[in-house]
Amino acid sequence: MPKSALIILAPGAEEMEFVISADVLRRTGITVTVGGLEGTADVKCSRDVVIKPDVALADAAKEKFDIVIMPGGLGGSKAMAESKLVGEILKKQADEGRYIGAICAAPIALAAHGIFPGKTLTSYPSMKEKLVDGYKYIDDHKVVHDDKLITSRGPGTAFDFALKIAQELVGGEKVKEVAKGMLLSC
């Protein structure tokens, strides 16, 4: 059975982080579902790129995924941090021992919903202040992996983030094959 990922898409999401994650994971054979925080309407991202979700997040929440991923972007991250539904999805994911990924500003949603307190993580540098009290913060790694939590710094680390997720879900050989085809080293 193929591995599966849910990527939460909220208005103001960082489109590079979203697209790179979805693209890389699909190239590795992971089934990716894009869940729109506000339903299935088009979502305007942080740099005015418009993306259409596959399903409403409320509908996606009924399914199980090997990983739930939150792209950053300050607007999208704040929306996820304020969403009761996102909190419920993250709590269920954590309670059932499945992966959560967050990049850039998105780790603030982890903190807002009390997910994985005390774990080691990273984020976009300006988010550090909001995370250091509840987590072990690392700021000198592109990607930080602590048990079922995978976090990363920002747009420039999105390939590393996506490849790390894929490595955890489908293994290193497939990741090397996909990275080579994209002219990336891993």
PyMOL commands that set and color helices and strands:
alter all, ss='L'
color gray80, all
select helices_A, chain A and resi 15-27+57-60+74-82+84-95+107-113+125-131+155-170+172-181
alter helices_A, ss='H'
color red, helices_A
select strands_A, chain A and resi 4-9+31-36+43-44+50-51+55-56+67-70+99-103+120-121+136-137+143-146+149-152
alter strands_A, ss='S'
color yellow, strands_A
deselect
rebuild
show_as cartoon
